[in-house]
Amino acid sequence: MNLNDEQRRALRGKAHKLKPVVLLGKAGLTEPVLAEVNSALDFHELIKVKVRDDDREQRRETITALVSRCGAELIQVIGQIAVLYRPSPEKKAPSKPASRNRGRDTAPSSRRTTEKSRKDTRSRSNRSDESRNAFPKTNSRRPGADRRPPRPSRKRS
């Protein structure tokens, strides 16, 4: 699995808001931790793993071993947090629509019905005042200005 720079950049952007899903402690890389990482990668595809180790070289070795045993791609390492990516075989890429109109009917007959429906909505807007908004229209610049109480004036001394 080889990712180009654009794909890595996009995955780093998606991983920015994520929190670490798996925490590796002093016990290191054990079978239960490996199983948890595998299940998290199957479910999420993109995860963060926090490796709690004081030694920088030991931390790098642990992350490298984790990546190789899980079959994941290492996207980024910042301090104690590593971002891993493995595409899920169950998830499929979204399919593109067959045509550019995306299922919209553009036949002339449907255009005529659309024009008729527009005329119907215009006639509905000419209803009596009772069915319209209960508040009358104002001529002020700000809507609702006449409904607010006046501001108290401040006297300067």
Secondary structure, 3 states (H helix, E strand, C coil): CCCCHHHHHHHHHHHCCCCCCEEECCCCCCHHHHHHHHHHHHHHCEEEEEECCCCHHHHHHHHHHHHHHHCCEEEEEECCEEEEECCCCCCCCCCCCCCCCCCCCCCHHHHHHHHHHHHHHHHHCCCCCCCCCCCCCCCCCCCCHHHCCCCCCCCCC
